[in-house]
Amino acid sequence: MKLWKSRCESKLDEKGVALAVKKAAEEIMEKETHPPRLDFLTQGFKNKTFSLGPETKDKVIVGRSGLADLTIDNPMVSNFHCVIERIEEHLYEIKDTNSTNGTYVNGTKIGLEPKEFVNGDVIKLGNVEMIYFDEEVKKTSRETKAVINITEDTDCAVPDIKNMSPFYKSQDKPIVSIVIYAVIGALVIIAVIGIVILAHCLLTS
């Protein structure tokens, strides 16, 4: 029972540490916010980035026109090619606006129906490619894995006594070992029978 109590206390301590780590991570995330962005991949536009942060309009018009919110000077891009709309924080959608050469997300052409962005999506307008990158989504995923997975239920179930006993040994054996033992046993029996037969022959001769 002392061992069981010790394990319960250890589990509660681990839960407290996990909650502290989670709280600290959340505080860091609140202080260090990185808005989603579009990074251009096409030659001639590389190193160009467009932020989709709070300072950006909820609806961003993308096209070749100088009146667009995000201007892409490329003949394959229509004057008003597509619209990117913020639904909520870190949630954006894109839809085509009857462009000549189409709007593609990860190689799939989209239409007037909005397509929700996922971190890492590759967008292609004409022959211009860019990637949607949300550092907050990536960071949240990484930090979640770092937090110890402790159940909210603090009740400790009484463990199986055989797992606590130092004298308990598992009865499970690998199949290979069982086969080897069976073969050795058969050989011993055969040897004993042979010795008995040999001794009988010598005594009766």
N, C-alpha and C positions, 0 to 999 in steps of 0.2 A: 504493500500500500504506500510505503514511503517513496518507492520508485515511481509509482503512478502519480503521486502528488507532485513529485519533482518535475515529471514530464508536463503536467498541466501548467505549473508555474512557468516552465520554460516556454511553453506555447504562448502563454499570455504575454510574456516579455517580448517574444518575437512579433506578436501582433502590435504591441505598443511601438516597437521600432519601425515596423512597416507603415503604420499610420503617420509617424513622425516624418519618415522619408517622403511619403505621399504629400503631406502638407507642405514640406519644404519645396518640393518640386512644383506644386501649384503656385506658391509665392514667387518662385523664380519665373515661372511662365507669365504671371501677371506683370512683372517688372520688365521682362524682355519679350516684347511682342514683335513679330515679324510678319508684315502683311503678305498675302499671296501676290504672286507676280508672274509675268510672262517673260520668259527668256528666249530670245531669237536664236535659231539654230542655223539658218540659211546664210551662206557666204555673202558678204556684203552687209549683213545685218547683225553679225555676231558681236557679242558684248553689249548689244542693245537690250535694255530691260524696261518693261512697263509695269509700274506698281499698281496693284489693285487695292490699295489701302483705303482707310477711312476718308482720306482727302480726295479720293477719286469719286466721280459721280456714280450713282447706283447703276445707271445704264451707260455703258461705254460703246460708242459707235466706232467700228473699225473699218477702215477703207483707204483708198488712194487719195480721196479728196482732202484738201486742206481744211475742210470744215469738220472732218472726223475727229473724234477725241484721241484716237490712236491712228496716226497717218502712216501708211506703208507705201512708199514710193516705188511701186512695181507695176508694170503694165498688166500682169496676170491677176492683179487684185482690183476688184470693182471699186467705184467711188465710195459706195456705202455697202461694204461686203457682208458684214455680220454685226451682231450686237451681243455684248457680254453684260449680263445683269447680275447684280448682287442680290441674292435672296435673303441671306442673313450673313453674319460674320463667318468667314471661312467657308461660305457656300455660294458658288457662282454657277450660272448657266450660260450657255452659248447657243445662238440660233442664227441660221442663215437668213439673209434678206434678199432672196432671189438674185444672188450673185451670178455672174456669167460662168465662172470656173468652179463654183461650189466651195463648200466648207467641209473639211474632213477632220474627224477626231479619231486618232489611232487607226487611220486608214479607212474608216467608215464614213460615208457621206451622210451629212445630216440635212434636214430640211427646215421648215418653219417651226417645227416642234422643238422646244428647247432641250438641250442635252446638258445634264449636270456634270460639272467638272470633277475629276478625281485627281488627286496629287500624282503628277507624272504624266498626265495626258499630253499627247503630241497633237497640236492643231496645225492644219495645213490650209492656207488660203492661197489658191492658185498654185504657185510653186514656192511659196514662202512658208517655212515651218517655224513653229515656236512651241515651247513646252510650258505647261501650267505647273507652277511649283509653289507649294504651301509648306513653308518650313515649320509652322506650328503643328500641322497635322503629323509631319514626320517626327517632330520632337516628342509629341504626346505619345506616339506609338512606342518610341524608344524608351521613354521614361516609365511607361506602364509596365514594360517587361522587366524593369529594374526593381519594381516594388515587389516585396515578398507577398506571395499569394496566401493570405491568411483568411480563413472564413470568419464572417462576422459573428458566428455562434461561438461563444466562449465556453460552452459546456464541454467537458471532457468525458467522453465515453470510456467506460472501464475496458482496458485492453484485454486481449486474450491472454490468459495466464500462461499458456505454453510459450508465448513470445517473450514473456518476462523471466521465465525460469532458466537459470544457467545450465540446468541438467537436461533441458529439452533439446532433442535433435530431430531435425526434419527426417521424415521417413521417405521422402521423395528421392529417388535415385535416377540418374540418367539411364536411358535404355541401353546404351553401350556397355555400361558397367554391369548391368544385369545379364546381358548376353555373355560377357566375358566370364562372369562367375558361374553361369550355367555350363559353359564349355569346360571350364576347369573342373567343376564337379563331375561332369560326365566322364572326363578323362581319368579322374581319380577312381571312380566306380569301375571303369573298364580295367584299370591297372590292378585293382583289388581282386576282381574276378579272375584275371589272368594268373595272378599269384596263387589263388586258391586252386585253380585247375592244375597248374604246374605242380603244386605240392601234392595234390591227389594222385597225379600220374607217377610221381617219384615214390610215393608210399605204396602204391599198388604194383609197381614193377618188380 
